Amino acid sequence: MNLIRIGSLIALFLRHFIASIISVAALILLVIVAYFILLIIAIVSNTGRGSPIALPLWMVAAGILSLFYTACLLFPSVIIAELIPQRLHSYRLLAEVLISTLILSFLVLALTYGIRQMPDYSSSPLMGLGRHPVKIFLALCLPLGLYFWTAKAVQAITMGIITLWKRFFQKERANSQSLIGRSI
């Protein structure tokens, strides 16, 4: 394997790792904000404030849920969409957005179909998930967008840093070679 291929694999891993962290952290942050809003409403309306372990349990549940949908739905959608439109140059970003959205919809349909095929589906607590694939898909469009654009932002930032690095060292190399040529 050549060095450029290894570098591109490391960059791919890095940008998807950062996008995954942000995707998971976003839902946990949303849970924290919702908890404190509900706590303020409970204090203002002089009602019960709930359990002291409610926030940590919500955070753990949100973390597990977001890890699941990030690893099983968002990551495959975006990674496959990045690999498919290699030949499209001018419309590559648009193609990636459309393809990742279509792949997410197929994954959600496959997930809900799999839930419906479970034995004892009618008495399962997952029954609500199997009935509403469109709602699940629409609920996952915002995390997909966050994941996708975070990965693209990390990619743009790393490409900018690499470009600046190359320009700086090419100028340094050209300056040092011109100084060597003058001294001879």
C-alpha positions as CSV (number, residue, x, y, z in Angstrom):
1,M,0.0,0.0,0.0
2,N,1.4,3.3,-0.9
3,L,1.6,6.3,1.5
4,I,-1.1,8.3,-0.2
5,R,-3.6,5.5,0.1
6,I,-2.8,5.1,3.8
7,G,-3.2,8.8,4.3
8,S,-6.6,8.9,2.6
9,L,-7.8,5.9,4.8
10,I,-6.6,7.7,7.9
11,A,-8.4,10.9,6.8
12,L,-11.6,8.9,6.1
13,F,-11.4,7.3,9.5
14,L,-10.7,10.6,11.2
15,R,-13.5,12.5,9.6
16,H,-16.1,9.8,10.3
17,F,-14.8,9.4,13.8
18,I,-15.3,13.1,14.5
19,A,-18.7,13.1,12.8
20,S,-19.7,10.1,14.9
21,I,-18.7,11.8,18.1
22,I,-20.6,15.0,17.2
23,S,-23.7,12.9,16.2
24,V,-23.7,11.1,19.6
25,A,-22.9,14.2,21.6
26,A,-25.7,16.2,19.9
27,L,-28.4,13.9,21.1
28,I,-27.0,13.8,24.6
29,L,-26.8,17.6,24.6
30,L,-30.4,17.8,23.4
31,V,-31.4,15.5,26.3
32,I,-29.6,17.8,28.8
33,V,-31.3,20.9,27.4
34,A,-34.7,19.2,27.5
35,Y,-34.2,18.0,31.0
36,F,-33.3,21.5,32.3
37,I,-36.3,23.1,30.4
38,L,-38.6,20.5,32.0
39,L,-37.0,21.1,35.4
40,I,-37.6,24.9,35.1
41,I,-41.2,24.3,34.1
42,A,-41.6,22.0,37.1
43,I,-40.2,24.6,39.5
44,V,-42.3,27.4,38.0
45,S,-45.5,25.4,38.0
46,N,-44.7,24.0,41.5
47,T,-45.1,20.4,40.5
48,G,-42.9,17.3,41.2
49,R,-39.3,17.6,40.1
50,G,-38.8,13.9,39.4
51,S,-36.0,11.6,40.4
52,P,-32.4,12.8,40.8
53,I,-31.2,10.0,38.6
54,A,-33.5,10.9,35.7
55,L,-30.9,13.0,33.9
56,P,-28.1,10.4,34.0
57,L,-30.5,7.7,32.9
58,W,-31.7,9.8,30.0
59,M,-28.1,10.6,29.0
60,V,-27.2,6.9,29.0
61,A,-30.3,6.0,27.0
62,A,-29.7,8.8,24.6
63,G,-26.0,7.7,24.2
64,I,-26.9,4.1,23.5
65,L,-29.6,5.1,21.0
66,S,-27.4,7.6,19.2
67,L,-24.5,5.1,19.1
68,F,-26.9,2.6,17.5
69,Y,-28.3,4.9,14.9
70,T,-24.9,6.4,14.1
71,A,-23.1,3.1,13.7
72,C,-26.0,1.2,12.0
73,L,-27.7,3.8,9.9
74,L,-25.8,7.1,9.5
75,F,-22.2,5.8,9.0
76,P,-23.2,3.2,6.3
77,S,-25.4,5.8,4.6
78,V,-22.6,8.4,4.3
79,I,-19.7,6.0,3.6
80,I,-21.5,4.3,0.8
81,A,-22.6,7.6,-0.6
82,E,-19.0,8.8,-0.6
83,L,-17.8,5.7,-2.5
84,I,-20.5,5.6,-5.2
85,P,-20.3,9.0,-7.0
86,Q,-16.5,8.8,-7.7
87,R,-17.0,9.7,-11.4
88,L,-19.2,12.7,-10.9
89,H,-17.1,15.7,-10.5
90,S,-19.3,18.8,-10.8
91,Y,-22.3,17.4,-9.0
92,R,-20.5,15.1,-6.6
93,L,-21.7,16.7,-3.4
94,L,-25.3,16.8,-4.5
95,A,-25.1,13.2,-5.5
96,E,-23.7,12.3,-2.1
97,V,-26.5,14.0,-0.3
98,L,-29.2,12.3,-2.4
99,I,-27.5,8.9,-2.3
100,S,-27.0,9.0,1.5
101,T,-30.6,10.0,2.0
102,L,-31.8,7.2,-0.2
103,I,-29.6,4.7,1.5
104,L,-30.8,5.9,4.9
105,S,-34.4,5.4,3.8
106,F,-33.6,1.9,2.6
107,L,-31.9,1.0,5.8
108,V,-34.8,2.3,7.9
109,L,-37.2,0.3,5.7
110,A,-35.1,-2.8,6.2
111,L,-34.9,-2.2,10.0
112,T,-38.7,-1.8,10.3
113,Y,-39.3,-4.8,8.1
114,G,-36.9,-6.8,10.2
115,I,-38.8,-5.7,13.3
116,R,-42.1,-6.7,11.8
117,Q,-40.8,-10.2,11.0
118,M,-39.9,-10.8,14.6
119,P,-41.8,-13.6,16.3
120,D,-44.3,-12.2,18.8
121,Y,-44.2,-8.8,17.0
122,S,-47.7,-8.0,18.0
123,S,-46.8,-8.2,21.7
124,S,-43.3,-6.7,21.4
125,P,-42.4,-3.2,22.7
126,L,-40.8,-2.6,19.3
127,M,-44.3,-2.7,17.7
128,G,-44.4,1.1,17.5
129,L,-41.1,1.2,15.6
130,G,-42.3,-1.3,13.0
131,R,-45.4,0.7,12.2
132,H,-43.8,4.1,11.5
133,P,-40.8,3.9,9.1
134,V,-41.6,7.3,7.6
135,K,-41.6,9.0,11.0
136,I,-38.3,7.2,11.9
137,F,-36.8,8.3,8.6
138,L,-37.9,11.9,9.0
139,A,-36.6,11.9,12.6
140,L,-33.2,10.7,11.3
141,C,-32.8,13.2,8.5
142,L,-31.6,15.9,10.9
143,P,-28.9,13.6,12.5
144,L,-27.9,12.5,9.0
145,G,-27.5,16.1,7.9
146,L,-25.4,16.8,11.0
147,Y,-23.3,13.7,10.4
148,F,-22.8,14.3,6.7
149,W,-21.9,18.0,6.9
150,T,-19.6,17.4,9.9
151,A,-17.7,14.8,7.9
152,K,-17.5,17.2,4.9
153,A,-16.4,20.1,7.2
154,V,-13.6,18.0,8.7
155,Q,-12.6,16.9,5.1
156,A,-12.5,20.5,4.0
157,I,-10.5,21.6,7.0
158,T,-8.0,18.8,6.6
159,M,-7.7,19.5,2.9
160,G,-7.1,23.2,3.6
161,I,-4.4,22.4,6.1
162,I,-2.7,20.0,3.7
163,T,-2.8,22.6,0.9
164,L,-1.4,25.3,3.1
165,W,1.3,22.8,4.3
166,K,2.3,21.9,0.8
167,R,2.4,25.6,-0.3
168,F,4.5,26.6,2.6
169,F,7.0,23.8,2.1
170,Q,7.2,24.3,-1.7
171,K,8.0,28.0,-1.1
172,E,10.6,27.0,1.5
173,R,12.1,24.5,-0.9
174,A,12.1,26.9,-3.8
175,N,13.7,29.6,-1.6
176,S,16.4,27.3,-0.3
177,Q,17.2,26.0,-3.8
178,S,17.5,29.6,-5.1
179,L,19.9,30.4,-2.3
180,I,22.0,27.3,-3.0
181,G,22.1,28.3,-6.7
182,R,23.2,31.8,-5.9
183,S,26.0,30.7,-3.6
184,I,27.5,28.4,-6.2
